[in-house]
Amino acid sequence: MNFTDNGIVEAIALDRGKLYTTDKDNSKIVLVTKGSIEFSFSMYNNVEMDCGKMLFVPSGYGFRAMAMEDAAVIFFNITEEYDWCRAIAVGNNQLSQDVDDGISFLDVKDMLGSYVYSIELYLQKGYRDCNLMQLKIKELGCIMNVCYTKQELHDFFRLYQTNDLLFSEQVRKYSAEIRTVRQLSERMNYSYSGFNKRFRRVFGMSAYKWMKQQRARIVYHEIYETNKSLKQISADNKFMTLSHFNEFCHKVLGGSPRQIRKQRYMEQSS
């Protein structure tokens, strides 16, 4: 049975081979409680995730999961209204930054397992009040701080790349619909120079470089993972012309949109 009506915690049962996709609005913690799934988001494609593992997915990315066997997954939607991430130890400059580009999972420890059981029990009994689930989300943050080291949490949340979570959340929210750094600074009511200074402090790189990387990840995901037409992808990502879209893909992604999509078909048929 699927419990999704409170919008904060979603418990999903997936039969083998079934697909499930999420929206891009909120950051999420994904936890597999049964079976295994194969997921894709951003530039991560067809990554396997087993029972007892957790994954963090930042806002701005659609998440697609396919059940490799009968599976159960809980999605914890992290919204800025609940101010949840402020309790989590990320962005500490004293921690090691030497993490590869792979996915960083956390194993579900005993205390967290008991917490998950309580969530499932509430949902099964119909206790899906939003205020209750808001408290359970906050409880999750507290438990994670107890169960895991600062380094483990830093690595887990590294895709967030921030020590200022409200600023970061707003950047991720607005950047999806804005094309330039100047437009983004104006949308967030900053001067251009002030925005760039704060952005570099929070994200550790220039706003221009970050937006270019984000655009590349989103474009790649939509070409490789969706069936949207290339013309629609070009328009949705605010390219002026198809020629500019093709040039961007060649320069940044290493091939034309058609070549990238052809690669997906070749990999699926192999």
Secondary structure, DSSP 8 states (H G I E B T S, - for coil): --B-TTSSEEEEEE-TT-EEE--SSSEEEEEEEESEEEEEETTEEEEEEETTEEEEE-TT---EEEESSSEEEEEEEE-GGGT-GGGS----TTS-----SS---EE--HHHHHHHHHHHHHHHTT---HHHHHHHHHHHHHHHHHHS-HHHHHHHTGGG--S-HHHHHHHHHHHTT--SHHHHHHHTT--HHHHHHHHHHHHSS-HHHHHHHHHHHHHHHHHHH----HHHHHHHTT-SSHHHHHHHIIIIISS-HHHHHHHHHHHHH-
